[in-house]
Amino acid sequence: MDFCLIGIDVGTTATKATLIDAAGAELASFVCPHGTMRNAPGMAEQSPQDWMDGVLGALQQFSDVVEWKRVIGVGLTSQVNSHVFVDDSGAAVRPGIIWQDIRAAQDAAGLERQVSAEQKTAWFGGPVPIDASHALSRMAFVARTEPENWRATRHVLLPKDFVALKLTGAVASDPVAAVGLVDSSGRYVEPLLDLLPGAAARLPPLHPFHHIVGRISAGLPFAGVPVMVGAMDAWAGMFGCGVVGDGEAMYQSGTSEIAGIVSSTVFPTSGVILFPPYQGIRMHAAPTQSGGASLTWLCSLLGRSAEEVLGKTDGLQPDAATPLFLPHLGGERAPIWDATSRGVFARLDANTGPQELTLAVMEGVAHSVRWAFGALQQSAGVKLGAVRISGGGSRSDTWCQIRADVLGLPLARTAIPAAAALGAAIIGGVGSGAFPSLPSAVRQLVRFDREFEPDGARAAFYNERFAHFQALYHDLRPFNERFASR
């Protein structure tokens, strides 16, 4: 087999892409950072053109690496819940609103009050929250604050679907990425959409991940190559982590940390996102708000690069003198879904320096994921024995060891860090007909480079620290809510 596949991921901080061969070996990779506009409280917007600049840059670079005829499919994935509002011509009427934007919290609360827990469970299988990042909340926000843009909007698309439109001229999405909009059968929930007049008409048609949206238009690199609908980053990353079977667990470490378990068993659990079944795969997910973003913030504060900051902690571990860090820099998502919570360092002293702050951030992020996995195991009815980890944040051996110790679980790390882009390429392989199913493609194309075993001697230490971590959040909650109301 001499074919190649391309996977493209429009992430939060960059557009990433991978070019792999039929055995899963990476032939080339691509990263193009893009900025986020934060010009108002709670605002987080990006330029859709920046996404396309990255996508076209990746295709152009890869076209210099392999012959075009070897590439048989392009798969897409992107950040969610992030939304771009486009007009009849496919042009964005305003910047894209990304998942970190919390300005629609008021609209979300209004929608949440109109939907009962019983309705959510009937539609989604569990109490999926309607928060500020929910698509309906975003549409309500734009309709309320920008009525002219709302009237001009023909489609509300995810970044990956916007890219597909620009590459092929066709509009499509998938049912799994329509988080909180579709029921367990994969259809839009009409009673929910009816809460906002005009919402249903602006949503794209839904297709399986491997559905061919169209072919790359003439004049672009790899013209004629089929482009698949693809999947949201959590699902593409799950495949890129090598997770596809019942009882398997993923840990994607990027701007946010995304924990997930595949399980056909469902025990409705507050705080967990329960996705509709897809080809026998049912994922329980718990995305946090600030994983790698916490480290990025600290690096900016210290005026140092991530490599320099992490390098100072090589081989070290938190101890009793390490401050406790709550990584709620923009609120928190799973499992508490509290937009009012804020970050804090607890128990700083005169000896606290950059190294101690870095270890505190690494530990705090790990505790946030431990909390998420606790809810996930309850939701999935699974007691985990191991987790597969990928993403840019997994490249630090020290951080991976801290995570393994905090979770009390072994972590198997993937060889290709760009899990979501790899997962998109895997979907491209299924859609092109190179593989008969997602499981077969995942088993053949995903490789691992190292396993991190938890240190049992540190279990009691981290159990105590985790209890303090949770208590710190609860103790500060009234304080944060009081300030949020002003």
Secondary structure, DSSP 8 states (H G I E B T S, - for coil): ---EEEEEEE-SSEEEEEEEETTS-EEEEEEEE---B--STT--EE-HHHHHHHHHHHHHHHHTTS-GGGEEEEEEEE-SS-BEEE-TTS-BSS-EE-TT--TTHHHHHHHHTTS-HHHHHHHHSS-----TTSHHHHHHHHHHH-HHHHHH-SEEE-HHHHHHHHHHS---B-TTTSTTTB-TTS-B-HHHHTTSTTTGGGS--B--TT-EEEE--TTSTTTT-EEE--EEHHHHHHHHTT--STT-EEEEESSSEEEEEE-S-----TT-EE---BTTB-EEEEE-S-SHHHHHHHHHHHT--HHHHHHTTTT----TTS-EEE--TT-B-TTT-BTT---EEES--TT--HHHHHHHHHHHHHHHHHHHHHHHHHHHT---S-EEEESGGGG-HHHHHHHHHHHTS-EEEESSS-HHHHHHHHHHHHHTTSSSSHHHHHHHH--EEEEE---GGGHHHHHHHHHHHHHHHHHHHHHHHHHHT-
